[in-house]
């Protein structure tokens, strides 16, 4: 259909049927032209006038009048700003390029180390010799005090030629949010087919995990010869190998030895695994395997805390030093208050200095040194004899400093850092020490790289109201049921003296197991020179957050009879803290 063409405001209407030699017709045409243009101009004038009147009415009735919305809280009503309802800016996805690059991250860690070295040297005399180190030694040389500073400095100082010879990618921190990620990679690791019960749990775990709606893939890191698994005649072995060969199954086996690795616990953190998804969920080969609902809760928490570890089985570090304990308690109080108020600092990365400066100016504070973030706790071993204690009596929600791998969630960007050439001596220490403390090392490394502590979620969730909806009811298949007590009954409030990671259970038979783990954590935190502020529990800002009782000076706890219902998890329910962080 040909578009209608309007006549131009200048010139005559051209008509092929009109003779140019007929003067009478020419006169008639001129009369028609004048009449036509007079009507046309009148229409245009009326149309333009209507538009002007409409604009004036809109400015008067809409723009000049307040919108019909809920009023902001009184505490922020006078600080209205276009950046957010409260006027404060948040760390954006693009900001990661400036603050999250490897060089800047290393410099931030070094800056923290330098600050605490100066702090330790300036301590008053009455703090010196306050701690009483235990007389225990495995014979393994400890890591050097504040050794991370020298390791990073040496890497940054290396000339371009030498650094270029190291064929290793440049690492970067993950963003603070990953709201668009809807699936995760599950990673398990094993090396033996000798223990039937362990093998049975592995097969059952893979089967059940493969039908979760959030499971995008499962990687089994096999730390032994391929033939050990493929030649095994046990039903569980054969089924696992069969799944790997089935293109429609989510399992793929990564044979570590064929990729130039040794039997190493750190292989599950190797970037060569190339996980497809940004979120990685870890489980040990014999569990405990948490429920799909529990991991759904953890995954939703991770989405708006994607730059830290998310833990369901966390551990706490205690301080015999009164000075260190006071600093830790102050950090715990600050963190709890910030999250309770939904403060801008909980949405802004501590390395995002540009956004922090803007927010501090908005608050009327000009000093970047005093940002108001919860602080790390310095350990001054050389000056005061400071030591820490590994607290394996509780599974805390608040004030946790590290986590057991099972049920933990980590961004895949951290795999690059774990195997970075700068941390070679750290990895060597894990191999040398009898407890092979990969869990302690990974948690400490991630917290120092990010400048933030881990977050925790309950490993068991009830659903008494049956309100939880499966995401893809039409695309789920029934898991193969293999009878197995995959989830251990562990209470958050009772001592956990027999529930440490399954792969380390034999060490419980060693009378010095606790001392060995304690030696390891002291060496690792001494290498970094400080300890992260401690976790914020799932119940922060709710009626379930209460002052802690019992051992360990835990400060706060989530007061529930046992485990919470899904309706009590804030970020899983409309109006709860964190619910609106990612679009639903």
ZIKAFEN-V379095 format. One record per backbone hydrogen bond with DSSP energy under -1.0 kcal/mol. NH is the residue of the N-H (numbers start at 1). CO is the residue of the C=O. If there is no record, write none. Layout:
# ZIKAFEN-V379095
NH;CO  NH;CO
This chain:
# ZIKAFEN-V379095
18;15  26;22  27;23  28;24  29;25  30;26  31;27  32;28  33;29  34;30  35;31  36;32  37;33  38;34  39;35  40;36  41;37  42;38  43;39  44;40  45;41  46;42  47;43  48;44  49;45  50;46  51;47  52;48  53;49  54;50  55;51  56;52  57;53  58;54  59;55  60;56  61;57  62;58  63;58  64;59  69;67  76;73  79;76  87;84  91;347  97;94  98;95  99;95  100;96  102;171  105;101  106;102  107;103  108;104  109;105  110;106  111;107  112;108  113;109  114;110  115;111  116;112  117;113  118;114  119;115  120;116  121;117  122;118  123;120  127;124  128;125  130;127  131;384  136;134  146;526  147;144  148;527  149;146  151;147  152;148  153;149  154;150  155;151  156;152  157;153  158;154  163;159  164;160  165;161  168;166  173;100  178;303  181;178  184;214  185;279  186;217  187;281  188;219  190;221  199;195  200;196  201;197  202;198  203;199  204;200  205;201  206;202  207;203  208;204  209;205  210;206  212;209  216;184  217;184  218;250  219;186  220;252  221;188  222;254  223;190  230;226  231;227  238;234  239;235  240;236  241;237  242;238  243;239  244;240  245;241  249;246  252;218  254;220  256;222  256;254  259;256  260;257  261;256  264;262  267;264  268;265  269;266  270;267  273;270  274;271  280;410  281;185  282;408  283;187  287;284  295;291  296;292  297;293  298;294  299;295  300;296  301;297  302;298  303;299  305;302  306;176  308;305  310;409  311;455  315;402  316;391  318;389  325;321  326;322  327;323  328;324  329;325  330;326  331;327  332;328  333;329  334;330  335;331  336;332  337;333  338;334  339;335  340;336  341;337  343;338  346;343  347;344  352;349  353;351  356;352  357;353  358;354  359;355  360;356  361;357  362;358  363;359  365;360  377;531  379;529  384;380  385;381  386;380  389;318  391;316  399;535  401;315  402;315  404;313  407;282  408;405  409;310  410;280  412;278  414;411  415;412  418;414  419;415  420;417  423;420  424;421  427;423  428;424  429;425  430;426  431;427  432;428  433;429  436;433  438;436  441;437  442;438  443;439  444;440  445;441  446;442  447;443  448;444  449;445  450;446  451;447  455;309  456;536  457;311  462;564  466;463  475;472  486;484  490;488  504;501  505;502  507;504  508;505  509;506  510;507  513;510  516;512  517;513  518;514  519;515  520;516  521;517  522;518  523;519  524;520  525;521  526;522  527;523  528;524  529;525  531;377  535;400  540;537  542;539  545;542  546;557  548;555  556;554  557;546  559;544  560;558  566;462  568;565  569;566  572;569  573;570  576;573  579;576  581;578
